[in-house]
Amino acid sequence: MSTVPQEARAAQTGRPMDRADARAKVTGAARYAAEYAPPGTVHAVLVGAEIACGEVTGVDAREALRSDGVLAVLSHLNLPPLAAEPHLLPSLAGASASGQSFFPMRDARVHYAGQPVAMVVADTLERAGHAASLLRIGYRGEPHTTTLEEGRERAYEPDRIFAGFLPGRMGRGDVEAGLAEADVVVDAVHRMSANHHNPIETAAATAYWEDGRLTVHDSTQGPTATRLTVAELLGVPPSQVRVVATAVGGSFGAKAMIWAHPTLAAMAARHVRAPVKLTVTREQMFTACGHREEQEQRITLGARRDGTLTAIRHHKLSPTSPFDDWAEPSLEMPARMYACPNHEGVYRLFRANTMTPAFMRAPGEASGMFALETAMDELASELGVDPLDLRLRNHCDTDPTTGLPWSSKGLRECYEHGAQMFGWRGRDPVPGTRTDGHWLVGTGMASAVYPVYQAMNPQRARVRLHADGRAVAETACAEFGTGVGAVMRQVAAAALGIDAEQVEARYGDTDLPTTVAAVGSAGSGAISSAVHTAATALREQMVERAVADPDSPLHGADPARVEVAGGRMFLRDGGGESYTDLLRRHMMFDAEALGSWDPPGPDAGFAAATFGAQFAEVGVDPDLGLVRVRRMLGVFAPGRVLNAKTARSQLMGGMLWGLGHALLEATRMDPDSGRWANASMGEYLLPVNADAPEVRVEFAEVEDRMVNPLGVKGVGEVGVVGAAAAIANAVHHATGRRFRNLPITVEAVLGGR
């Protein structure tokens, strides 16, 4: 087997490289799902329920159907039946991945406000929207439940959550005994508002049928997941469904699961016998693509006087939909963060009039680690111990839940490097002592962790080498801002020993080899492994052809001794030749290889997670209640970094997302109407450029030989984790007051809560 010299490989992977789609996006050449318009394209508009619970008593479509350009009005009265029931599954499962086990417009029942109850199809978007306003829909309302206060008394403990993948209760040791032996106990309740995804591009699908084959241009993180879901729901063989997602304008979890709109677009297209474009409006995004649920977490920490943890009890209460047991997994990684012999985690849910919650960036880890890391800061204060030292005293070298060794960790390096760069050791630990004019100044830190998720099916890619020396790497994955195209180019180039600029990346089409949806920070590991496997197979194919060729300078050489670099195959102590010379001599226009990588299963014998440390400095105006983040530092150990530029960009974006989580983002429910009260970008607060502080991202590179061939653990999620806790801990250090509810509002700061 041939090998790539380490210096050649390093020259391609790891270095900063521009995104493959950057020029297309900034020049407007990139085409998004709603920009495809095959000849004869018509438009569909969804109509959402105006009540939170009850039934549709009638749909009067007469006036709408008389309106100019209207082709159809679809509702539960005439929508064709589905071929199969939707079932909730994460898109990493390698199967259909419906966002909820409910599909709208199948009967008259209304489960939540905004639930689609009708769809109008017309020749223009404006006419479809006008006709939708002419529908007369009758309702019979019933009492609804939408808030924690309303549902608390009806809460239950589910057997399983997260589409059945995780238990509703977990534990080890004896928590009561651990608390009894503790010298200090911290018991705190944290409340977190619901959050909604707001990617720049809203959800959209353009669907059309040709000779029995369905093509869907979908704004999705997982083209293959869309393909399998739509095919299953419509009863069409997956081979007869093509999904294209060449450009996706952001996602953050909103497009990780497959919601109703691509299937509805396909159903409408079949009904009117024309291509149909369905775009979810900005307001409908608040009721169409899931959300992070409102939640309450109570965490109890017990510790000895030296700071050693003796017990952790972590309970969560949150609403779920009427049809799914869903909770974001807030308790999993806090259970694995520190060496503690006694732990108990319990989820409690109540049925609410809401759609099924869904993944939101760092789903579960962002909220669960906020509770743990603010409680750890409070424990450090009670013990008179530096918060960083408390974490070091409870550092674990193995996974506390399984006893398995970590595939790699690097957390100590993150702590040490971060503390040195941030100047942590020089701070005055006494809260409220540092000022800058009228501003109170404080610093805080928190740990970051995110699990390494693996796909549950083989990942495939194809790499083709042309006789002119250029190459193409292909997979079906979507590019939604992560820079996966650049990574594909770098990985293929490293394996072939050519320059990354000579490689073209093709993706976003299910006619290409299948790869998993790039969710849960799993995309870079899965996609790079598949491309690496394909490119390595192609390199070996070329080497084997050369050593078997009597006209090659490498004829008769041991393939294991042949190295590749600069587009050439060579022996260090002898001759060699280029790929181009070999292909042309054999009258070959190109050569290609298909690679397949099987992810390690649950019995692989190791635990895997990405770790990091977050540091923040804030200023607090005590008169106005304003909190301004002045600087943030994140140090992370994500294994191998394939592209330093896009990796830093993702981590920086995650840290700023954590700033929004800490100080701004909240979707408020009106309990009287059962509707979101601020379902618009004008009222849902997000950080803007003026809110962004100095953000610095650093890597503690550690080698990981277990998770995948390249040792890639991913960076897409971990940058969010711990950022909110570091900011909240900094606010405490500035003011001397604890803030356990997110977001930390002006009213809370002024009220001292």
Secondary structure, DSSP 4 states (H G I P E B T S, - for coil): --B--HHHHHHHSBS----TTHHHHHHT----GGG---TT-EEEEEEE-SSSSEEEEEEE-HHHHHSTTEEEEEETTTPPPPSS---B--GGGSS--BSSS--TTSSSEE-STT-EEEEEEESSHHHHHHHHHH-EEEEEE-----SHHHHGGG-B--SEETTTTEESEEEES-HHHHHHT-SEEEEEEEEE-BB----SSPPEEEEEEETTEEEEEE--S-HHHHHHHHHHHHT--GGGEEEE-S-----TTTTTSB-SHHHHHHHHHHHHTS-EEEE--TTGGGTTS--BPPEEEEEEEEE-TTS-EEEEEEEEEEEE-SS------TTTTHHHHS--S-EEEEEEEEE-SSPPP---SSTTHHHHHHHHHHHHHHHHHHHT--HHHHHHHT--SB-TTT-PBBS---HHHHHHHHHHHHTGGGS--STT--EETTEEEEEEEEEEEEE----SS-EEEEEEEETTS-EEEE-S---SSS-HHHHHHHHHHHHHTS-GGGEEEE-SBTTSPP-----TT-HHHHHHHHHHHHHHHHHHHHHHHHHT-TTSTTTT--GGG-EEETTEEE-TTS-EEEHHHHHHHTT-SEEEEEEEE----TTSS-B-EEEEEEEEEEEEETTTTEEEEEEEEEEEE-BS-SBHHHHHHHHHHHHHHHHHHHHT--BPEETTTTEETT-STTTS----GGG--EEEEEE-----SSSSTT-B---TTTTTTTHHHHHHHHHHHHHS----EES--HHHHHHT-
